[in-house]
Amino acid sequence: MKFVLAVVLAVTEGASTPSSSPSLAPAAAARASTVEVLRLRSSGLDGDVLTRELGLRVPHARVVIHDAAPPIPGFMVFVEIKPGVSPQTYELTLVASDGRAYDRTITADPSSSADDVVRLVAGNVGNLVAAIDSGSAVADREAVPIPAPAVPVPAPTCPACPKLVPAAAPVGGKPLPPAPPTLELGVGASPMTAIGLAAPDDADRFVGAGAGLALWMRHRTGALVGAEVRMLGRRLAFDTSLLRTRIGFSVGYAWRRGGFELATAASFAVEPWSVRADGKRSALGDPDGQARRRRPLLGGGASIIPAHRFHVGRVDVRLGPRLELSASSALGDGGRVAALLVDDAGRLRTVGRLGGWELGLGLDLVVWIPVR
């Protein structure tokens, strides 16, 4: 009875001792992990071809150049390939994220082409990665750190070094358009006609026809300032004529979208005028026969110009209709419309008008010259 118990006890103790099973040692040393990233450093081989071949053999892992790629999360294996001491031999080193390192020497046939050598090396790397994935690879070394990526050395800096301005990057194969100038100088001409909106009952509403010349300055924000000289004239009854010369100063805004430009402006103007009879400058007087000085008109107005803008060489040209609403009056007339009268054998006849509300219609042409 004692003999049987001793045998059972001996068997039980033998089964419970871990060291009695030598087959468990390799499994404990080789830990199974799925490789997610391959960081490659190679010399002596075509890097592009090697990267492509590794991608075919290890499709589940991302292949990057170790010295160029930033850190990537996931289980990683560093792969270093460099020529060996003997011809057609290569030293292969793999270092996993957990510190396991594997060293191999690969010898290629002397008659192998460069592509055949790359495929041979890539095949060895793929087989070793598959063994790491399955947990069957036994590490040659433990606790090996992965080499740090090479960091490019920055160029020296100095306070006197000029700052480089990058060139405009192409978009869709075409260079970017140049930046708009800060200021543009506009030279303009405007043929125009005007009608009165509050003419005396016995005078027509036609004010005159003529043209103007203007200088404009536009900021790239769209702000405008300008000066204009405009002359309007017309024939009157009894062989008389009226000539008005307007000198105006304007501020406004020119909004642009593509080839469209919408310009608006408000202006203040001084407008000398004269009447000629029989080709000579006529004397003026009031209905009572008293001589009267010729006083200029003072007034202001607002204009709007929707126009098309297009390029001609190095300048832009704006062309569009002009609509202007203005009001003026002679000094001392209190804003009233003045009637022009002709003494016809002792009888006063109305032949024209001056001042009041007027509507101008014309065509505006401006050449924009960049000021850089």
C-alpha positions as CSV (number, residue, x, y, z in Angstrom):
1,M,0.0,0.0,0.0
2,K,2.8,2.4,0.8
3,F,4.5,1.5,-2.5
4,V,1.4,2.5,-4.5
5,L,1.1,5.8,-2.8
6,A,4.7,6.7,-3.4
7,V,4.4,6.0,-7.1
8,V,1.3,8.1,-7.4
9,L,3.0,11.0,-5.5
10,A,6.0,10.8,-7.6
11,V,4.0,11.0,-10.8
12,T,2.0,13.9,-9.5
13,E,5.0,15.9,-8.5
14,G,6.7,15.3,-11.9
15,A,3.6,16.6,-13.8
16,S,3.4,19.8,-11.8
17,T,7.0,20.9,-12.4
18,P,7.2,23.4,-15.3
19,S,10.8,22.8,-16.0
20,S,10.1,19.2,-16.9
21,S,8.6,20.3,-20.3
22,P,11.4,21.5,-22.7
23,S,9.0,22.1,-25.6
24,L,7.6,25.2,-23.9
25,A,10.8,27.2,-24.0
26,P,10.8,28.3,-27.7
27,A,7.2,29.3,-27.5
28,A,7.9,31.6,-24.5
29,A,10.9,33.2,-26.3
30,A,9.1,33.9,-29.6
31,R,6.2,36.2,-29.0
32,A,3.6,36.5,-31.8
33,S,2.9,40.1,-33.0
34,T,1.5,41.3,-36.3
35,V,3.9,43.7,-38.1
36,E,2.1,46.9,-39.1
37,V,4.9,49.1,-40.3
38,L,8.2,48.4,-42.0
39,R,10.8,51.2,-41.7
40,L,13.4,50.6,-44.3
41,R,17.0,51.8,-44.5
42,S,19.1,50.3,-47.3
43,S,22.3,50.9,-49.3
44,G,23.6,49.3,-52.4
45,L,20.1,48.4,-53.7
46,D,17.5,50.3,-55.7
47,G,15.3,51.8,-52.9
48,D,12.2,52.2,-55.1
49,V,12.3,48.7,-56.5
50,L,13.0,47.3,-53.0
51,T,10.0,49.2,-51.5
52,R,7.7,47.9,-54.2
53,E,8.9,44.3,-53.8
54,L,8.4,44.5,-50.0
55,G,4.9,45.8,-50.5
56,L,4.1,42.8,-52.6
57,R,5.5,40.3,-50.0
58,V,4.2,42.0,-46.9
59,P,0.9,43.5,-48.1
60,H,-0.5,44.0,-44.6
61,A,2.3,46.3,-43.5
62,R,3.1,49.9,-44.5
63,V,6.6,50.3,-46.0
64,V,8.2,53.7,-45.4
65,I,11.8,55.0,-45.6
66,H,13.1,55.2,-42.0
67,D,15.1,58.3,-42.4
68,A,12.3,60.3,-44.1
69,A,9.0,59.3,-42.5
70,P,7.7,60.7,-39.2
71,P,6.8,58.3,-36.4
72,I,3.8,56.0,-37.2
73,P,1.8,54.2,-34.6
74,G,1.6,50.4,-34.6
75,F,3.9,47.4,-34.2
76,M,7.0,48.3,-36.1
77,V,10.0,46.5,-37.5
78,F,13.1,48.3,-38.5
79,V,14.8,46.8,-41.6
80,E,18.4,47.6,-42.4
81,I,20.2,46.2,-45.5
82,K,23.8,47.0,-46.4
83,P,26.5,45.3,-48.5
84,G,28.5,42.6,-46.9
85,V,32.3,42.0,-46.9
86,S,32.2,39.5,-49.8
87,P,30.8,40.4,-53.3
88,Q,27.1,39.7,-53.8
89,T,26.5,39.4,-50.0
90,Y,24.2,41.6,-47.9
91,E,23.9,42.0,-44.2
92,L,20.2,42.0,-43.1
93,T,19.1,43.3,-39.7
94,L,15.6,43.5,-38.4
95,V,14.7,45.1,-35.1
96,A,11.1,44.9,-33.7
97,S,9.4,47.5,-31.5
98,D,9.7,45.3,-28.5
99,G,13.6,45.0,-28.8
100,R,13.9,41.7,-30.6
101,A,16.6,41.7,-33.2
102,Y,17.3,39.3,-36.1
103,D,20.5,39.1,-38.1
104,R,20.9,37.4,-41.4
105,T,23.5,37.2,-44.2
106,I,22.2,36.9,-47.7
107,T,24.4,35.6,-50.6
108,A,23.2,36.1,-54.2
109,D,24.4,34.2,-57.2
110,P,27.2,36.1,-59.0
111,S,25.2,35.9,-62.3
112,S,22.1,37.5,-60.8
113,S,20.9,40.8,-62.1
114,A,20.3,43.8,-59.9
115,D,16.5,43.2,-59.9
116,D,17.0,39.5,-59.0
117,V,19.2,40.5,-56.1
118,V,16.4,42.9,-54.9
119,R,13.8,40.2,-55.1
120,L,16.1,37.8,-53.2
121,V,16.6,40.3,-50.4
122,A,12.9,41.2,-50.3
123,G,11.9,37.5,-50.2
124,N,14.2,37.0,-47.1
125,V,12.7,40.0,-45.4
126,G,9.2,38.8,-46.2
127,N,9.9,35.3,-44.8
128,L,11.4,36.7,-41.6
129,V,8.4,39.1,-41.1
130,A,6.0,36.2,-41.6
131,A,7.9,34.2,-38.9
132,I,7.6,37.2,-36.6
133,D,3.9,37.4,-37.3
134,S,3.4,33.8,-36.5
135,G,5.7,33.8,-33.4
136,S,8.0,31.1,-34.8
137,A,11.1,33.4,-35.2
138,V,13.7,33.2,-32.4
139,A,15.5,36.5,-31.8
140,D,19.3,36.6,-32.1
141,R,19.4,39.6,-29.7
142,E,17.1,41.1,-27.1
143,A,16.4,44.7,-25.8
144,V,17.9,46.2,-29.0
145,P,16.9,49.9,-29.6
146,I,15.7,51.0,-33.0
147,P,18.1,53.5,-34.5
148,A,16.8,57.1,-34.6
149,P,16.0,58.5,-38.1
150,A,18.6,60.8,-39.6
151,V,17.7,64.4,-39.1
152,P,18.8,66.9,-41.9
153,V,21.2,69.6,-40.7
154,P,19.5,73.0,-41.0
155,A,21.2,75.7,-43.1
156,P,23.1,78.3,-41.1
157,T,21.2,81.5,-40.5
158,C,22.5,85.1,-40.2
159,P,20.9,88.5,-39.6
160,A,22.2,89.8,-42.9
161,C,20.9,87.0,-45.0
162,P,18.2,88.2,-47.5
163,K,14.8,86.7,-47.2
164,L,13.8,84.6,-50.1
165,V,10.3,85.0,-51.6
166,P,8.9,81.7,-52.9
167,A,7.7,81.8,-56.5
168,A,4.1,81.4,-57.3
169,A,3.1,77.8,-57.3
170,P,1.5,76.5,-60.5
171,V,-2.2,75.6,-60.4
172,G,-3.4,73.2,-63.0
173,G,-0.3,73.6,-65.0
174,K,-0.7,77.4,-65.3
175,P,1.3,80.0,-63.3
176,L,-0.7,82.0,-60.7
177,P,-1.7,85.5,-61.8
178,P,0.5,88.3,-60.4
179,A,-0.8,90.0,-57.3
180,P,-2.8,93.1,-58.0
181,P,-0.9,96.4,-57.7
182,T,-1.4,98.6,-54.7
183,L,-2.4,101.6,-56.8
184,E,-3.7,102.1,-60.3
185,L,-3.7,105.3,-62.3
186,G,-6.7,105.7,-64.5
187,V,-6.9,108.0,-67.6
188,G,-10.4,108.4,-68.8
189,A,-12.6,110.1,-71.5
190,S,-16.4,110.4,-71.4
191,P,-18.5,111.7,-74.2
192,M,-21.8,112.8,-72.6
193,T,-25.1,114.6,-73.1
194,A,-27.3,116.1,-70.3
195,I,-31.0,117.0,-69.9
196,G,-32.6,119.2,-67.3
197,L,-35.2,117.8,-64.9
198,A,-36.6,121.2,-63.8
199,A,-36.5,123.4,-66.8
200,P,-38.5,126.7,-67.0
201,D,-41.9,126.2,-68.8
202,D,-40.9,128.2,-71.8
203,A,-37.4,126.5,-72.3
204,D,-36.6,123.0,-73.6
205,R,-34.8,120.5,-71.3
206,F,-31.7,119.9,-73.4
207,V,-28.7,121.1,-71.5
208,G,-25.9,120.3,-73.9
209,A,-23.5,117.7,-75.3
210,G,-19.8,117.4,-75.0
211,A,-17.0,115.3,-73.4
212,G,-14.8,115.2,-70.3
213,L,-11.3,114.1,-69.4
214,A,-10.5,112.5,-66.0
215,L,-7.7,111.3,-63.9
216,W,-8.4,108.6,-61.3
217,M,-6.4,106.8,-58.6
218,R,-7.7,103.5,-57.4
219,H,-6.4,101.6,-54.4
220,R,-6.4,97.8,-54.5
221,T,-9.2,97.9,-51.9
222,G,-11.4,99.6,-54.5
223,A,-11.3,103.1,-53.1
224,L,-11.3,105.9,-55.7
225,V,-10.3,109.5,-55.9
226,G,-10.4,111.6,-59.1
227,A,-10.5,114.9,-60.9
228,E,-12.4,115.7,-64.1
229,V,-12.8,118.5,-66.6
230,R,-15.9,118.4,-68.7
231,M,-17.2,120.8,-71.4
232,L,-20.9,120.9,-72.5
233,G,-22.3,123.2,-75.2
234,R,-25.4,123.8,-77.3
235,R,-26.8,126.1,-79.8
236,L,-29.5,128.5,-78.7
237,A,-32.1,130.6,-80.6
238,F,-31.2,134.0,-82.1
239,D,-27.7,132.8,-83.2
240,T,-26.5,132.3,-79.6
241,S,-24.7,129.5,-77.9
242,L,-24.0,128.3,-74.4
243,L,-20.7,126.7,-73.2
244,R,-20.2,125.2,-69.7
245,T,-16.9,124.1,-68.3
246,R,-17.1,121.9,-65.3
247,I,-14.2,121.2,-62.9
248,G,-15.0,118.4,-60.5
249,F,-13.4,116.4,-57.7
250,S,-14.7,112.9,-56.8
251,V,-14.4,110.1,-54.3
252,G,-15.9,106.7,-54.8
253,Y,-15.5,102.9,-54.9
254,A,-14.8,100.5,-57.8
255,W,-15.9,97.0,-57.1
256,R,-14.5,94.2,-59.3
257,R,-15.4,90.6,-60.0
258,G,-13.6,88.9,-62.8
259,G,-14.0,91.2,-65.9
260,F,-16.8,93.2,-64.4
261,E,-16.3,96.6,-62.7
262,L,-18.9,98.7,-61.0
263,A,-17.7,102.2,-60.2
264,T,-19.7,104.7,-58.1
265,A,-18.6,108.2,-57.2
266,A,-19.8,111.4,-55.5
267,S,-18.5,114.7,-56.8
268,F,-18.3,118.4,-56.0
269,A,-17.9,120.7,-59.0
270,V,-17.3,124.4,-60.0
271,E,-18.8,125.2,-63.4
272,P,-17.9,128.5,-65.2
273,W,-20.1,129.3,-68.2
274,S,-20.4,131.8,-71.0
275,V,-22.9,132.8,-73.7
276,R,-21.9,133.9,-77.1
277,A,-24.0,135.9,-79.7
278,D,-22.9,136.5,-83.3
279,G,-19.6,134.8,-82.5
280,K,-18.8,137.2,-79.6
281,R,-19.1,136.9,-75.9
282,S,-22.4,138.4,-74.8
283,A,-22.9,140.9,-72.1
284,L,-25.3,139.9,-69.3
285,G,-28.0,141.8,-67.4
286,D,-31.1,141.2,-65.4
287,P,-34.8,141.7,-66.6
288,D,-34.6,145.2,-65.2
289,G,-31.8,146.1,-67.5
290,Q,-29.1,146.2,-64.8
291,A,-25.7,144.7,-65.8
292,R,-24.9,141.5,-64.0
293,R,-21.7,139.7,-63.4
294,R,-21.2,136.2,-64.7
295,R,-21.1,133.9,-61.6
296,P,-20.1,130.2,-61.8
297,L,-22.3,127.4,-60.9
298,L,-21.6,125.3,-57.8
299,G,-23.0,121.9,-57.2
300,G,-22.5,118.2,-56.8
301,G,-23.6,114.9,-58.1
302,A,-23.4,111.1,-58.0
303,S,-22.5,108.7,-60.9
304,I,-22.7,105.0,-61.5
305,I,-20.7,103.1,-64.2
306,P,-21.3,99.4,-64.8
307,A,-18.5,98.4,-67.1
308,H,-16.5,95.6,-68.7
309,R,-12.8,95.4,-67.9
310,F,-10.3,93.7,-70.2
311,H,-6.5,93.4,-70.6
312,V,-4.6,95.2,-73.4
313,G,-0.9,94.5,-73.0
314,R,0.2,95.6,-69.6
315,V,-2.8,97.8,-68.8
316,D,-6.6,97.2,-68.2
317,V,-9.3,99.0,-70.1
318,R,-12.7,99.7,-68.7
319,L,-15.6,100.5,-71.0
320,G,-19.3,101.0,-70.0
321,P,-22.2,103.4,-69.9
322,R,-22.3,106.3,-67.4
323,L,-25.4,107.6,-65.6
324,E,-25.0,110.8,-63.6
325,L,-27.4,112.8,-61.5
326,S,-26.3,116.3,-60.5
327,A,-27.6,119.6,-59.1
328,S,-26.1,123.1,-59.3
329,S,-26.9,126.7,-58.9
330,A,-25.2,130.0,-59.5
331,L,-23.7,131.8,-56.5
332,G,-26.4,134.0,-54.9
333,D,-29.3,132.3,-56.7
334,G,-30.3,130.3,-53.7
335,G,-30.4,127.0,-55.6
336,R,-32.8,128.2,-58.2
337,V,-32.8,127.4,-61.9
338,A,-31.7,130.4,-63.9
339,A,-33.3,131.2,-67.2
340,L,-31.3,132.7,-70.1
341,L,-33.2,135.5,-71.9
342,V,-32.6,137.3,-75.2
343,D,-33.8,140.8,-75.8
344,D,-35.6,140.6,-79.1
345,A,-36.6,144.1,-80.1
346,G,-37.5,145.0,-76.6
347,R,-39.2,141.6,-75.9
348,L,-37.5,139.1,-73.6
349,R,-37.5,135.5,-75.0
350,T,-36.3,132.4,-73.0
351,V,-33.6,130.5,-74.9
352,G,-32.0,128.3,-72.3
353,R,-31.5,127.4,-68.7
354,L,-28.7,127.1,-66.1
355,G,-28.5,125.0,-63.0
356,G,-31.1,122.8,-61.2
357,W,-31.3,119.1,-61.4
358,E,-29.8,117.5,-64.4
359,L,-29.4,113.9,-65.7
360,G,-26.3,113.0,-67.7
361,L,-25.9,110.0,-70.0
362,G,-22.6,109.0,-71.6
363,L,-20.0,106.4,-72.4
364,D,-17.0,106.0,-70.0
365,L,-13.6,104.8,-71.2
366,V,-10.8,104.4,-68.6
367,V,-7.3,103.0,-69.1
368,W,-5.9,101.6,-65.8
369,I,-2.1,101.7,-65.5
370,P,-0.6,99.8,-62.6
371,V,1.7,101.8,-60.3
372,R,4.2,99.4,-58.7
